Amino acid sequence: GEDVEQSLFLSVREGDSSVINCTYTDSSSTYLYWYKQEPGAGLQLLTYIFSNMDMKQDQRLTVLLNKKDKHLSLRIADTQTGDSAIYFCAESIKGGGNKLTFGTGTQLKVEL
Amino acid sequence: DGGITQSPKYLFRKEGQNVTLSCEQNLNHDAMYWYRQDPGQGLRLIYYSQIVNDFQKGDIAEGYSVSREKKESFPLTVTSAQKNPTAFYLCASSIELAGGGDTQYFGPGTRLTVL
């Protein structure tokens, strides 16, 4: 079945790196996504990774995928106060069209 | 300026009333989706539509209805049968619903409160 889990909270100091983790259970995942949600707003796509990749880097963002352990992580380098938001991972399943299963979201708080 | 718009941003409803949430996109996307977000929970899929005049139930369709008469529009009606409608509602669209990998783009959301 489909189940995506994330820790609820993460607090980091400005300038440090943040690592947000996600685990999923369906080995048929094709694409895995990271979305960012600021207070009272919709979701903004940050990045995505195809399931046959191990890593993807995009400026300050690095996505790591461990398919064996079904573990996905998002690393934000040099975290800024503007990065404070809720981060959702999501998976799409092979044969499931483009329906996404979302995690519960991780609230990232960046402190000065 | 392409994107997805939702209106209204805030909506208040009395118990027993039906209300309709608007979602419009000018991205020429085939697929559209409605999600519900509750505090501390991920997004849950209510309905989705692959193409005009076609739509499918998601995981929590009870108490909701949709229509897809135009490619650009996918309104969601929250009926009086929905027992706990207070939530944040998000609309999304993607190029096509096939094979995965087609990124979903989200609107700004509508916060519905039942008084």
Interface residues (C-beta under 8 A of the other chain):
Chain A: V4 L8 T30 Y31 Y33 Y35 G40 A41 G42 L43 Q44 L45 Y48 F50 F88 S92 I93 K94 G96 G97 N98 K99 L100 T101 F102 G103 T104 G105
Chain B: I4 Q6 A31 G40 Q41 G42 L43 R44 L45 Y48 Q50 G58 L90 A92 S94 E96 L97 A98 G99 G100 G101 D102 T103 Q104 Y105 F106 G107 P108 G109 R111
